[in-house]
Amino acid sequence: MTSWAQAPAPPQFSWAPPGIDDVKPQADTQIPCPLADITAESSKRVQELVESMQRFNAKERVQFEEVGKDGQLHNVGSATFEYSAYIYESRPQQLVVDEFRNGSIAPQTFPSKLATIGTAALALIFHPTFVKDFSIECEGQADWKGHKAWVLRLQQSKENDFRGYRLANRYFRVMLKARAWIDAQSFEVLHLETNLREHIPEIPLELEQVSVDYGMVDFHAKDLQLWLPQKSDIYMDYRKRKYHYRHTFSDFQLFWVGTTEKVKKPKG
């Protein structure tokens, strides 16, 4: 059982950052953007990730902040979990991601009783199973932490099971809009941001903003390099309460189910 450590409230609490529609990144629009090639190569990288990564474990530190209905910061805390993710195709065109914290999926491990899951797999938005349901445009080339990157704007046009909320026995699909920074050489996802395309009044969920940084992780024993999530921030306005979770991942370990499987080294 993970216990949440109380932390002092920050001197100034800032709520969610501007949304995707509120800020447009500075990018060079004069460079010809091969959008079809970028999308296809990014999709290949994600498929290689699914093929290579049957399972990974990591240390996950979660920091939590909550703003009450009165606008005041009521809860600040942190906890560390043993995080496990399983990514596999249960059948063609059916991608499944299972996540566990300390061996459990129970939301009771979170102080809000609202577990934030799925952020580690957010780059799978470029998997062929999901990306076909998004319209994509190129916003130019920019610098992302020393990497030349293509900036892509995505908007979901058709419902799918990529992201959703489960409440009691009901499942609510989420329609998204997103912005992605794609490495101009390797076509790996460097950074990804998502917002709700429309809120879900039945829950009610008024806002969900997710921001994920990815970085290269070396698995020396397998001579393998994978781009995995390093940090994610999630902002939610749920049932008139505002939540901010920051997830930080470290100490990655990779496992394979079988001993005869061959793992290809990703390109780039």
C-alpha positions as CSV (number, residue, x, y, z in Angstrom):
1,M,0.0,0.0,0.0
2,T,1.5,3.3,-1.1
3,S,1.2,6.2,1.3
4,W,1.1,9.7,0.0
5,A,3.7,12.0,1.6
6,Q,2.3,15.5,2.4
7,A,4.3,18.4,0.8
8,P,4.1,22.1,1.5
9,A,1.9,24.0,-0.8
10,P,3.8,26.0,-3.4
11,P,3.8,29.8,-2.8
12,Q,1.9,30.4,-6.0
13,F,-0.4,27.7,-7.5
14,S,-0.8,28.0,-11.3
15,W,-3.6,26.1,-12.8
16,A,-3.5,24.6,-16.3
17,P,-1.3,26.0,-19.1
18,P,-2.8,27.4,-22.3
19,G,-4.5,24.9,-24.5
20,I,-3.5,23.7,-27.9
21,D,-5.9,26.3,-29.6
22,D,-4.6,29.1,-27.4
23,V,-0.9,29.0,-28.3
24,K,0.7,28.2,-31.6
25,P,4.4,27.1,-31.4
26,Q,7.1,29.1,-33.3
27,A,8.0,27.0,-36.3
28,D,9.6,27.6,-39.7
29,T,6.9,27.2,-42.3
30,Q,9.2,27.9,-45.2
31,I,10.7,24.4,-45.1
32,P,8.7,21.9,-47.3
33,C,7.0,19.5,-45.0
34,P,6.6,15.9,-46.3
35,L,3.5,15.2,-44.1
36,A,2.7,11.8,-45.6
37,D,6.2,10.5,-45.0
38,I,6.4,11.9,-41.5
39,T,3.1,10.3,-40.5
40,A,4.1,7.0,-42.1
41,E,7.6,6.8,-40.6
42,S,6.3,7.8,-37.1
43,S,3.7,5.1,-37.4
44,K,6.5,2.6,-38.2
45,R,8.4,3.7,-35.1
46,V,5.4,3.1,-32.9
47,Q,4.7,-0.3,-34.5
48,E,8.4,-1.2,-33.7
49,L,7.8,-0.1,-30.2
50,V,4.8,-2.4,-29.8
51,E,6.8,-5.3,-31.3
52,S,9.8,-4.7,-29.1
53,M,8.2,-3.9,-25.9
54,Q,6.0,-6.6,-24.5
55,R,6.5,-5.3,-21.1
56,F,8.4,-2.6,-19.2
57,N,8.8,-1.7,-15.6
58,A,9.8,1.6,-14.1
59,K,9.9,3.7,-11.0
60,E,7.1,6.2,-11.1
61,R,6.9,9.3,-8.9
62,V,3.5,11.0,-8.9
63,Q,3.0,14.5,-7.5
64,F,-0.6,15.6,-6.9
65,E,-2.3,18.9,-6.5
66,E,-6.0,19.7,-6.1
67,V,-8.0,22.9,-6.2
68,G,-11.3,22.8,-4.5
69,K,-14.6,24.4,-5.5
70,D,-13.6,27.4,-3.4
71,G,-10.5,27.9,-5.7
72,Q,-8.1,27.1,-2.9
73,L,-5.3,24.5,-3.0
74,H,-6.4,21.7,-0.6
75,N,-4.2,18.7,-1.3
76,V,-0.6,18.5,-2.2
77,G,1.2,15.2,-2.0
78,S,3.5,12.7,-3.7
79,A,4.0,8.9,-3.9
80,T,6.3,6.5,-5.6
81,F,5.0,3.4,-7.4
82,E,6.4,0.3,-9.1
83,Y,4.9,0.9,-12.5
84,S,4.3,-1.8,-15.1
85,A,3.0,-1.5,-18.7
86,Y,2.0,-4.2,-21.1
87,I,1.5,-3.3,-24.7
88,Y,0.2,-5.9,-27.2
89,E,-2.2,-6.6,-30.0
90,S,-4.9,-8.9,-28.8
91,R,-6.0,-9.3,-32.4
92,P,-5.4,-7.4,-35.7
93,Q,-6.4,-3.7,-35.3
94,Q,-7.0,-4.2,-31.6
95,L,-4.2,-2.7,-29.5
96,V,-4.3,-3.2,-25.7
97,V,-2.3,-1.3,-23.1
98,D,-2.5,-2.6,-19.5
99,E,-1.0,-0.6,-16.6
100,F,-0.4,-1.5,-13.0
101,R,0.9,0.4,-10.0
102,N,2.3,-1.8,-7.2
103,G,0.5,-4.6,-9.0
104,S,-2.9,-2.9,-8.9
105,I,-5.2,-0.9,-11.1
106,A,-7.3,0.3,-8.2
107,P,-7.9,4.1,-8.2
108,Q,-7.9,4.0,-4.4
109,T,-4.1,4.3,-4.6
110,F,-4.6,7.9,-5.6
111,P,-5.8,10.5,-3.0
112,S,-8.6,11.7,-5.4
113,K,-9.6,8.1,-6.0
114,L,-9.2,9.1,-9.7
115,A,-6.3,7.1,-11.3
116,T,-4.6,8.7,-14.3
117,I,-3.7,5.9,-16.7
118,G,-2.6,5.7,-20.3
119,T,-0.1,8.6,-20.4
120,A,2.8,6.2,-20.9
121,A,1.3,4.9,-24.1
122,L,0.1,8.3,-25.5
123,A,2.5,8.1,-28.4
124,L,0.5,5.2,-29.7
125,I,-1.8,7.8,-31.2
126,F,0.4,7.3,-34.3
127,H,-0.3,3.6,-34.4
128,P,-2.2,2.6,-37.6
129,T,-5.1,1.4,-35.4
130,F,-5.7,5.0,-34.1
131,V,-4.0,7.5,-36.4
132,K,-6.4,6.8,-39.3
133,D,-9.1,8.5,-37.2
134,F,-7.3,11.8,-37.0
135,S,-6.9,14.6,-39.4
136,I,-3.3,15.9,-39.5
137,E,-1.6,19.0,-40.7
138,C,2.0,20.2,-40.5
139,E,2.7,23.4,-38.7
140,G,6.4,23.6,-39.7
141,Q,9.8,22.7,-38.3
142,A,11.0,23.8,-34.9
143,D,13.6,23.1,-32.3
144,W,12.7,20.8,-29.4
145,K,15.5,20.6,-26.8
146,G,18.2,20.5,-29.3
147,H,16.4,18.3,-31.9
148,K,15.0,19.5,-35.2
149,A,11.4,18.5,-35.1
150,W,8.3,18.6,-37.3
151,V,5.3,20.0,-35.5
152,L,2.1,18.2,-36.3
153,R,-1.5,19.2,-35.4
154,L,-4.0,16.4,-35.0
155,Q,-7.7,16.4,-34.5
156,Q,-9.8,13.3,-34.0
157,S,-12.6,12.9,-36.5
158,K,-13.9,9.5,-35.5
159,E,-14.5,7.8,-32.1
160,N,-12.2,5.0,-31.1
161,D,-10.9,3.3,-27.9
162,F,-7.6,5.3,-27.8
163,R,-8.6,7.2,-24.6
164,G,-11.6,7.2,-22.3
165,Y,-13.0,7.3,-18.8
166,R,-14.5,4.5,-16.9
167,L,-17.1,5.4,-14.3
168,A,-18.9,2.6,-12.5
169,N,-20.1,0.3,-15.3
170,R,-20.0,2.9,-18.1
171,Y,-17.2,3.8,-20.4
172,F,-17.0,7.3,-22.0
173,R,-14.8,7.7,-25.1
174,V,-12.8,10.9,-25.4
175,M,-12.4,12.8,-28.6
176,L,-9.0,14.5,-28.7
177,K,-7.0,17.2,-30.4
178,A,-3.2,17.0,-30.2
179,R,0.1,18.5,-31.1
180,A,3.2,16.4,-31.6
181,W,6.9,17.2,-32.1
182,I,8.4,14.5,-34.3
183,D,12.2,14.2,-34.6
184,A,13.1,15.2,-38.2
185,Q,15.7,12.4,-38.5
186,S,14.5,9.4,-36.6
187,F,10.7,10.2,-36.7
188,E,10.4,9.4,-33.0
189,V,7.9,11.3,-30.9
190,L,9.8,13.8,-28.8
191,H,6.9,15.6,-27.2
192,L,3.1,15.2,-27.3
193,E,0.2,17.4,-26.0
194,T,-3.5,16.5,-26.0
195,N,-6.7,18.4,-25.1
196,L,-10.3,17.3,-25.2
197,R,-12.0,18.1,-28.5
198,E,-15.2,18.5,-26.5
199,H,-16.1,18.1,-22.9
200,I,-18.1,15.2,-21.5
201,P,-21.1,16.6,-19.5
202,E,-22.2,13.2,-18.3
203,I,-19.2,12.7,-16.0
204,P,-18.8,15.8,-15.9
205,L,-15.3,16.4,-17.4
206,E,-14.8,19.9,-18.5
207,L,-11.0,19.9,-19.2
208,E,-8.2,17.4,-19.7
209,Q,-4.8,18.5,-20.9
210,V,-1.9,16.1,-21.1
211,S,1.7,16.9,-21.9
212,V,4.3,14.1,-22.3
213,D,8.1,14.3,-22.8
214,Y,9.9,11.3,-24.3
215,G,13.5,10.4,-24.2
216,M,15.8,7.6,-25.4
217,V,16.4,4.8,-23.0
218,D,19.3,2.3,-23.5
219,F,18.8,-1.3,-22.6
220,H,22.5,-2.4,-22.8
221,A,21.8,-6.1,-22.2
222,K,19.7,-6.3,-25.3
223,D,21.6,-3.7,-27.4
224,L,18.3,-1.9,-27.7
225,Q,17.2,1.7,-27.6
226,L,13.6,2.8,-27.1
227,W,11.9,6.2,-26.8
228,L,9.9,6.0,-23.6
229,P,8.0,8.6,-21.5
230,Q,10.2,10.6,-19.1
231,K,7.6,13.0,-17.7
232,S,4.0,13.8,-18.1
233,D,1.7,16.4,-16.7
234,I,-2.1,15.9,-16.6
235,Y,-4.6,18.7,-15.8
236,M,-8.3,17.8,-15.2
237,D,-11.4,19.7,-14.4
238,Y,-13.6,16.9,-13.1
239,R,-16.8,17.3,-11.1
240,K,-16.0,20.9,-10.5
241,R,-12.7,20.1,-9.0
242,K,-9.3,20.8,-10.6
243,Y,-6.5,18.3,-10.5
244,H,-2.9,18.3,-11.5
245,Y,-0.8,15.1,-11.7
246,R,2.9,15.1,-12.6
247,H,4.3,11.6,-13.4
248,T,8.1,11.1,-13.6
249,F,9.6,7.8,-14.8
250,S,13.0,6.3,-14.1
251,D,14.9,3.0,-13.6
252,F,13.4,1.4,-16.7
253,Q,13.5,-2.4,-17.0
254,L,12.4,-4.4,-20.0
255,F,11.1,-8.0,-20.1
256,W,10.1,-10.5,-22.8
257,V,7.5,-13.2,-22.5
258,G,9.4,-15.8,-24.5
259,T,13.1,-16.7,-24.9
260,T,13.0,-17.4,-28.7
261,E,11.7,-14.0,-29.8
262,K,14.0,-11.7,-31.7
263,V,14.0,-8.0,-31.0
264,K,14.9,-5.6,-33.8
265,K,16.8,-2.4,-33.0
266,P,14.7,0.6,-33.9
267,K,15.9,2.8,-36.7
268,G,17.5,6.1,-35.7
